[in-house]
Amino acid sequence: MSKRACIAFSDALRIEMKKFGLKVITIEPALYKTPIAESNLLEQQNRKSWSETPPEVKDAYGDEYFDAFLKNINVQMKRAIPDTTHVIDLMEEAIIDVDPRIRYVATTRLGEIRAAILMLLPTSLTDKLFEKTTPKCLPRQSTGSSVDSSSDNDVTSR
């Protein structure tokens, strides 16, 4: 589940649980260097998943896309924050505070500024910015090389 999906789930859970007098507090850490997010481990796990992926899915994406995906993970992990102290401090604050905030975002000052700017931008522009951090190689199927023009996947023929 992506971070965005977790946040959306937490927001829905907070609204649902309020009627029972329960508070749902969300701690949203940025990208931190932890053992679970170690680059070599992530690469090993992804390679294992790729090796177990059905051939038709592997054919649709192609090895080039998978390699670009792995490269992107390594690039992203280089910007991961090494010290998790801030996350732990926010967890403590959320637990001890008499009137805790709904959401605690654990990031650097630069990350806070970046998030504030992104929230002010139109979605179409933020989508384009995020595209720059995704693999540049398209899955094979999206290029049309493995999709028959008369197939159900060809929306232009309808």
LINQUI-V689426 format. One record per pair of residues at least 12 apart in sequence whose ideal C-beta (glycine too) atoms are under 7 Angstrom apart, sorted by sequence separation. I is the first residue (numbers start at 1). GAP is how many residues later the second one is. D is the distance in whole Angstrom. If there is no record, write none. Layout:
i;gap;d
I;GAP;D
I;GAP;D
This chain:
i;gap;d
10;14;6
90;14;4
10;16;4
50;16;6
90;16;5
7;19;6
87;19;4
86;20;5
7;21;6
46;24;6
43;27;6
81;27;6
43;30;7
42;31;5
39;34;7
39;35;5
39;38;5
37;40;7
37;43;6
31;45;7
33;47;4
31;48;7
32;48;6
33;48;7
31;49;5
32;49;5
33;49;5
31;50;7
34;50;6
30;51;6
32;52;5
32;55;7
29;58;5
27;60;7
72;61;7
72;62;7
27;63;6
72;63;5
27;64;6
69;66;5
27;67;6
68;67;3
68;68;6
25;69;5
68;69;4
65;70;6
65;72;5
64;73;5
65;73;7
65;74;5
25;75;5
28;75;6
26;76;7
28;76;7
30;76;6
23;77;7
25;77;7
26;77;5
27;77;5
28;77;5
29;77;4
30;77;4
62;77;6
28;78;7
61;78;4
62;78;4
27;79;7
60;79;6
61;79;6
60;80;6
30;81;5
59;81;7
60;81;4
60;86;6
59;87;6
14;88;7
